[in-house]
């Protein structure tokens, strides 16, 4: 089990504000995978840009918090690339959620705990 | 009390919000936000009017701005999506400055919360459909999300409705 918090939610649902409430400053958040920041933002954008490969998983696992936009609701797009991207985001989040100790879904700035695993020794 | 009711399209959020409003006070004001253009809009307006017919709501039309007067009883604002769209897009399709629209609407919602006995605001969950949106739609989604977060922070209770079933996200409800 990785000590990782996965924060998901729609556009402008309050993901970043929630991460700030956990005590992280803006300088500790980055949308670049290779950055030393403990918080990774906009995983969906990284996946869209094709910035992740098979070696990226270990880098993801070393993050403390990962934020990703929920993109799978609504109508399945006609465009094949859009479909592939939504599929990739959904599968990646599902896999991260399996490994994460905590999964949070944001709605209107309010966190709902989808998964909470007690850490060892707690 | 001030309540935000959110949910996806046709999730039953308007019906739930109306039932909640009816429970809160016998004096009811409905702030209508939908632009009555096109057959589909007319049908939806007719359906919502029929839904409210027994509720005894007095209707006030909003055109991208909220009234600033004092209200006795309960005010039902349905919904943020149309309010933001009307505030953001002019008739000729030009777009207003999003951050100033957000500031203004946030102030107006705060004012409404302070000037009525009870307020029920209906929001829309539309931000989880990906980023392949037109630029204008994208701005609208972002603006509505931000306004919903601010409104939720001010509200005493927040409810998400799915398949007609209310799920409490914040606070407590009277019914």
HADDOCK unambig.tbl for C-alpha pairs under 7 A between the chains (distance, minus, plus):
assign (segid A and resid 9 and name CA) (segid B and resid 128 and name CA) 6.85 0.50 0.50
assign (segid A and resid 10 and name CA) (segid B and resid 127 and name CA) 4.27 0.50 0.50
assign (segid A and resid 10 and name CA) (segid B and resid 128 and name CA) 4.10 0.50 0.50
assign (segid A and resid 11 and name CA) (segid B and resid 127 and name CA) 4.49 0.50 0.50
assign (segid A and resid 11 and name CA) (segid B and resid 128 and name CA) 6.32 0.50 0.50
assign (segid A and resid 11 and name CA) (segid B and resid 142 and name CA) 6.07 0.50 0.50
assign (segid A and resid 11 and name CA) (segid B and resid 145 and name CA) 6.61 0.50 0.50
assign (segid A and resid 12 and name CA) (segid B and resid 142 and name CA) 5.34 0.50 0.50
assign (segid A and resid 12 and name CA) (segid B and resid 145 and name CA) 4.65 0.50 0.50
assign (segid A and resid 12 and name CA) (segid B and resid 146 and name CA) 5.54 0.50 0.50
assign (segid A and resid 13 and name CA) (segid B and resid 145 and name CA) 5.59 0.50 0.50
assign (segid A and resid 13 and name CA) (segid B and resid 146 and name CA) 6.97 0.50 0.50
assign (segid A and resid 13 and name CA) (segid B and resid 149 and name CA) 6.59 0.50 0.50
assign (segid A and resid 14 and name CA) (segid B and resid 149 and name CA) 6.63 0.50 0.50
assign (segid A and resid 69 and name CA) (segid B and resid 128 and name CA) 6.99 0.50 0.50
assign (segid A and resid 70 and name CA) (segid B and resid 128 and name CA) 4.81 0.50 0.50
assign (segid A and resid 70 and name CA) (segid B and resid 130 and name CA) 6.89 0.50 0.50
assign (segid A and resid 71 and name CA) (segid B and resid 128 and name CA) 4.69 0.50 0.50
assign (segid A and resid 71 and name CA) (segid B and resid 129 and name CA) 4.49 0.50 0.50
assign (segid A and resid 71 and name CA) (segid B and resid 130 and name CA) 3.87 0.50 0.50
assign (segid A and resid 72 and name CA) (segid B and resid 128 and name CA) 6.49 0.50 0.50
assign (segid A and resid 72 and name CA) (segid B and resid 129 and name CA) 5.71 0.50 0.50
assign (segid A and resid 72 and name CA) (segid B and resid 130 and name CA) 6.70 0.50 0.50
assign (segid A and resid 73 and name CA) (segid B and resid 128 and name CA) 5.54 0.50 0.50
assign (segid A and resid 73 and name CA) (segid B and resid 129 and name CA) 4.91 0.50 0.50
assign (segid A and resid 74 and name CA) (segid B and resid 129 and name CA) 5.32 0.50 0.50
assign (segid A and resid 108 and name CA) (segid B and resid 145 and name CA) 6.78 0.50 0.50
assign (segid A and resid 108 and name CA) (segid B and resid 148 and name CA) 5.32 0.50 0.50
assign (segid A and resid 108 and name CA) (segid B and resid 149 and name CA) 4.30 0.50 0.50
assign (segid A and resid 108 and name CA) (segid B and resid 152 and name CA) 6.04 0.50 0.50
assign (segid A and resid 109 and name CA) (segid B and resid 149 and name CA) 4.68 0.50 0.50
assign (segid A and resid 110 and name CA) (segid B and resid 169 and name CA) 6.92 0.50 0.50
